[in-house]
Amino acid sequence: SFGLLLEASWVDRWLHFATTLMAKVVFHENDFDYDDFVASMQQEAKLLDVVSGETARELLEASKGDANWDSFYRREDDPYKPRRYLSAEFPELLHGPSRLLRALEPLLPSGFIRFGLVQKITGSTNPLLFDVGCGYGSALIPLLRENPCLHAIACDLSPTAVAKLAAHPELSNRHVQTRPWDITQGLPPELSALGGGAHRKPVDLALLIFTLSAVDPALHVKVLRDLGSSLKPGSGNICFRDRALYDLTMLRSKTRLGDRTYARDDGTLAHYFTAQDLIDLAEQAGLELVEPPKVCTVRLQNRRKGVGMHRCYIHAKLRRPFEAGLGSKRMTTEAHRETQNKTENYHFDSSAGRRMLPWAVLLSLSASAAALLVAHGPLRGQKNSFFYFAVRYLSKVQT
């Protein structure tokens, strides 16, 4: 153990291990009271007049297709910051082997978790994530770092964004499929054949992060209904986050197409949601809300101008209701929630960690001891030794 700590790289790994166990994402979500803010905006805000019907229809039509979003991504090298808060907002995104096991990953040989050995030991599965409107991966890349067990399908309207994401070095050796795709046209081929007995894996989690607001409001129900059809019945969730009514960008918009729909200068759309919007959309799309929608409020400060800026984001989790099968009664909400709680407890309880921990510790200590023997012990420099090849194998575990 003392010899192990002499290696600076191993010290770094142990420090990373400790901080991963203790670290907690801290983010702003309630900087001001949203109801009071809406009441003040209704009295003070001077909203733009809605443009004429013909002009609005032309702008809505021009917003469709990939041209505007592709131009946006060609202009912007890195338009969005990494969305590291998602795993805190949506703990479901960390499903898979236990959190302790994921924290242990830096101490284990490369690929131990990622390529399925842990799943075989613990009996857990790799969750399938569908990232709609993935862009350059501002949501997907941080999630893959936190949960290496994720398998993912990522699509975006912009071929430029998808090409850049596919070339990201952190996606090599990951189970991630990328595709340029317009979600208003239905599900991508990887998911479109889920029904009718097709042998396709249903989606465990769908990300709809600042995506639905860029879609024509007339297509919102269709998009949610299509996403719902790809989810695993009873446990598949849509993680939704988007712009709320009276967000700063709404007050700065210059072209108003409808009640809460605006056109940006680059030709893309921006719709601003209320909690009632999401309740109505979920009902029309045949989905259920896991919990009531909430608005996260963030106050920013422009220090140069001395101006406060109010950002409003709406957050919700939608789920495909459980269907017991043809000819069977639909599971009641109470029974479904009890089943879902059992499933979530399986993912996060300590039993999986207890079953796996002896294996992880044994393999980690074995690899460490072998590495020390080769690097500093009597086998130093003996590249033909059994330990040398064992260490090389353990450090490159692949499926």
C-alpha positions, 0 to 999 in steps of 0.5 A, a space after each residue: 500500500 505504501 509503495 502504491 501511494 508513491 506513484 503520483 498517478 495513483 495518488 491522483 486516482 485516490 483523490 479523485 475517488 474520494 472527491 467523487 464520493 463526497 462531491 455534490 453538484 450545487 446549482 441555482 434553482 430558486 433565486 427568486 419567487 417565480 409567482 411574484 415575478 410573473 405577477 410583476 411582469 404581467 403589470 410591467 412587461 411590455 410584450 410585442 404585438 403578434 405579427 400578422 397571420 401570413 407573416 407568422 406562417 411564413 416564419 414558422 415554415 422557414 424555421 422548419 428543416 435543418 438550414 437555420 440550425 446548421 448555420 447556427 452550429 457552423 457559426 458557434 464552435 461551443 454555444 452551450 456550457 456542459 450541463 453538469 446539473 442534469 444528474 442532480 435534477 434527474 437522478 434517474 440518469 445515474 441508473 445502472 450499477 451503484 454509485 459506489 461502483 461508479 466512484 470506484 471506476 478510476 481505481 479499476 482497469 480501463 473498461 471494467 465498468 464500461 464494457 459489462 463486467 460489472 453488469 455480469 457480476 451484479 445482474 444490472 443492465 445498461 440503461 438506454 438513453 435517447 438524447 433529442 437535440 443533442 447538439 455538440 453533446 453539452 448534456 450527453 458528454 457530462 452524463 457519460 462521464 458520470 455514468 459510464 454504463 449508459 448506452 445512448 442514441 443521440 440525434 439533432 437536426 444539424 448534421 454539423 453538430 452531429 458530425 462534431 459530436 460523433 468525432 468527440 474523443 470521449 465517444 470512442 469505445 462507447 455504446 453511442 449512436 449518432 444521427 442527423 434527424 428531425 424529431 418532428 418526422 417521427 422516431 429515428 430508424 434505431 427506434 422506429 421499429 420498437 412496436 409490433 414485436 420487433 426485437 428492439 430495446 425500449 428506451 429507459 430515458 429520453 432527454 428533451 433539454 431545450 429542444 421542444 421550445 425550438 419546435 412548432 407548437 402545433 407539433 409538440 403533442 406529436 413529438 411527445 407522443 412519438 417519444 412516449 412510444 419509444 419508452 419502456 412501459 411503466 419506467 421509461 422517463 422523459 427528462 424535460 427542461 426548457 424555457 419558462 414564461 418571462 424568461 430573459 430571452 423572451 423579454 428580449 425577443 423582437 418577433 412575436 409569432 403567437 401567445 408565447 412563441 417567438 422567432 429569433 434573428 437567426 430564423 429559429 423558434 423559441 417557445 416559452 412554457 407554463 406548468 399548465 402547458 406541460 400538464 395539458 401536453 402530457 395528457 394529450 400525448 398519453 403520458 403521465 407526470 411523475 411529479 408536478 412541473 416546477 420552475 427553476 429561477 436563476 438571477 444573474 448579474 451583469 457587473 459591467 452594466 450593473 443590471 440584474 438578469 432573470 432566467 426562468 427554466 421549467 423542469 418536468 419528468 414525464 413517464 409512459 404509463 405501464 401497460 400490463 399487456 393485451 387483454 389485461 387491465 392497466 396497472 393503477 397509478 398506485 401499483 405502478 408507483 410501488 413497482 417503480 420505487 422497487 425498481 429505483 431502489 434496486 438500482 440505488 440500494 447497497 445490496 448491489 454494491 455489497 455483492 460487487 465490492 469484494 470483486 472490485 476490491 480483489 481485482 483492483 488490489 490484484 492489478 495494483 500488486 502486479 503493477 508494483 511487481 513489474 514496475 518496482 519489484 523483482 519482475 521489473 523490466 521482465 516484459 516476458 513475465 506472466 505478470 507483465 502480460 496480466 497487467 497489460 490485459 487488465 488495463 485493456 479489458 474489452 468486450 
